[in-house]
Amino acid sequence: MRLHDYVNLYFNARNPMMYKDIHGGICSGDELCVLKISPTVVDLPNVVFTDRNASSEYARFRPSSSGLSLVGNDTFAESWKHPGNEVAEWEHKSRMCAEVLVPNVIPDNYIVGAYVSCDSARRRLAALAPTLAITVNARMFFK
């Protein structure tokens, strides 16, 4: 399948893609939420794991049955910065965007919560999804 035929889920939401969205002026962290998805989503048919951003020409893909072995501890790091080592930084930046690819759609019962950056964002999301468990986590949004 093509990448746009999958729901792309990051293992680590606090990654270079979110940083670019927030600090590149695309949106503020107060306008975003990160959905918390049940780990059982990997049991859906034809789920694929990647070891880095799936659009990278270096990405490796594996079925969910063996894909977790691709995901290293560096995926969950707080930062991808490697001062003085640009190549290591590029590599780590890509690996922090390791993904789970779910074909087509994730049924809503797999959405088990959300993270937001501040209390005003929590109130706005709660108005839209009153039964959703919402956690404020400013650090996730680089605050």
Residue pairs with C-beta under 8 A, 6 or more apart in sequence:
1 103
3 54
3 55
3 101
5 103
5 104
6 48
6 54
6 101
6 102
6 103
6 104
7 101
7 102
7 103
7 104
7 105
7 106
8 54
8 99
8 100
8 101
9 37
9 41
9 99
9 100
9 101
9 102
9 106
10 17
10 97
10 98
10 99
11 71
11 75
11 76
11 98
11 99
11 100
12 75
12 76
12 77
12 96
12 97
12 98
13 34
13 115
13 140
14 78
14 139
14 140
14 141
14 142
15 80
15 96
15 97
16 80
16 93
16 96
16 97
17 53
17 97
18 32
18 141
18 142
19 142
20 26
21 27
21 32
22 28
22 29
22 32
22 141
22 142
23 142
29 117
29 118
29 138
29 141
29 142
29 143
30 116
30 117
30 118
30 120
30 121
31 121
32 116
32 117
32 121
32 141
33 114
33 115
33 116
33 121
33 125
33 134
34 114
34 115
34 116
34 140
35 111
35 113
35 114
36 111
36 112
36 113
36 114
36 115
36 133
36 135
37 106
37 110
37 111
37 112
38 110
38 111
38 112
40 110
41 47
41 100
41 102
41 106
41 110
42 49
42 64
42 67
42 100
43 64
44 102
44 103
44 106
45 103
46 63
46 103
47 63
47 64
47 67
47 100
47 101
47 102
47 103
48 61
48 62
48 63
48 64
48 67
48 100
48 101
49 61
49 62
49 63
49 64
49 67
49 68
49 70
49 71
49 98
49 99
49 100
49 101
50 59
50 60
50 61
50 62
50 67
50 70
50 98
50 99
50 100
50 101
51 59
51 60
51 70
51 71
51 72
51 95
51 98
52 58
52 59
52 60
52 94
52 95
52 97
52 98
53 59
53 94
53 97
53 98
53 99
54 61
54 99
54 101
56 94
58 94
59 94
60 70
61 67
61 101
62 69
62 70
64 100
67 100
70 98
71 98
72 95
72 98
74 92
74 95
74 96
75 95
75 96
75 98
77 92
77 96
80 89
80 92
80 93
80 95
80 96
81 89
82 88
82 89
82 92
111 132
112 133
113 132
113 133
113 134
113 135
114 125
114 129
114 132
114 133
114 134
114 135
115 134
115 135
115 136
115 137
115 140
116 122
116 125
116 134
116 135
116 136
116 137
116 141
117 136
117 137
117 138
117 140
117 141
117 143
118 136
118 138
118 143
119 136
121 136
122 134
122 136
125 132
125 134
126 132
126 134
